[in-house]
Amino acid sequence: MNNIIKKLMGMGGMTDTVIATDFLVSTKAAVRNLAFAITETTTPELKKVLREELRNAVKTHEAISNYMIKKGVYHPSNLEEQIKVDMQITETALTLTEK
């Protein structure tokens, strides 16, 4: 979506935040699911592949987290501030579904 359309819709840069947040949540789920899969797998070759995928997922999570912290939309050490951001993201997501 280009900037003109975003401004017309009153969303500004929030769509980037919504996308990054969704990506972060998906990556967290991937880390959890891969870790679980490793514990359920008995084949050494498959365990090796899953461990590598887990490493990649953790690196991706770190990159997304750092991006969001730098942009000021992720505050893992400040719950009060994070709740404010989460509420803004929720409002934006709800607004997107209404239009």
C-alpha positions in Angstrom: 0.0 0.0 0.0 1.5 3.3 -0.9 1.9 6.3 1.5 -0.9 8.4 -0.1 -3.5 5.6 0.3 -2.3 5.0 3.9 -2.6 8.7 4.7 -6.0 8.9 3.1 -7.1 6.0 5.2 -5.6 7.6 8.4 -3.2 4.7 9.0 0.2 6.4 8.5 3.0 4.0 9.4 0.8 1.8 11.5 0.4 -0.8 8.8 4.2 -1.5 9.0 3.7 -2.1 12.7 0.8 -4.4 12.2 2.8 -6.4 9.7 5.9 -6.6 11.9 3.8 -7.6 14.9 2.1 -10.4 12.9 5.5 -11.6 11.7 6.9 -11.5 15.3 3.9 -13.6 16.6 4.3 -16.1 13.7 8.0 -16.4 14.4 7.3 -17.1 18.1 4.9 -19.8 17.1 7.5 -21.3 14.7 10.1 -21.4 17.5 7.6 -23.1 19.8 6.5 -25.6 17.2 10.0 -26.5 16.0 11.1 -27.0 19.6 8.2 -29.3 20.2 8.8 -31.2 16.9 12.4 -31.8 17.9 11.3 -33.5 21.2 8.9 -35.7 19.2 11.3 -36.8 16.5 13.4 -39.9 16.8 15.2 -39.7 13.4 18.7 -38.1 13.9 18.7 -36.6 10.4 15.3 -35.0 10.9 16.3 -33.7 14.3 19.4 -32.1 12.7 17.2 -30.3 10.1 14.7 -29.2 12.7 17.5 -27.8 14.9 18.8 -25.8 12.0 15.3 -24.4 11.3 15.0 -23.6 15.0 18.2 -21.6 14.9 16.9 -19.7 11.8 13.6 -19.0 13.5 15.4 -17.7 16.6 17.6 -15.4 14.4 14.5 -14.2 12.6 12.8 -13.5 15.9 15.8 -11.5 17.0 15.9 -9.5 13.8 12.2 -8.6 13.9 12.4 -7.8 17.7 15.4 -5.5 17.1 13.6 -3.8 14.2 10.5 -3.2 16.3 12.5 -1.9 19.3 14.4 0.5 17.0 11.1 1.7 15.6 9.7 2.2 19.1 6.8 -0.2 18.7 8.1 -3.1 20.8 8.9 -2.7 24.5 9.8 -6.1 25.9 11.1 -4.5 29.1 8.3 -2.0 29.7 4.9 -3.6 30.0 2.9 -0.4 30.5 4.4 1.1 27.3 3.8 -2.2 25.4 0.2 -2.3 26.3 -0.3 1.2 24.8 1.3 0.1 21.6 -0.7 -3.1 21.5 -3.9 -1.2 21.9 -3.0 1.1 19.0 -2.2 -2.0 16.9 -5.5 -3.5 17.8 -7.4 -0.4 17.0 -5.7 -0.2 13.6 -6.4 -3.8 12.8 -10.1 -3.3 13.7 -10.2 -0.2 11.6 -8.7 -2.1 8.6 -11.5 -4.7 8.9 -14.2 -2.0 8.8 -13.0 -0.4 5.6 
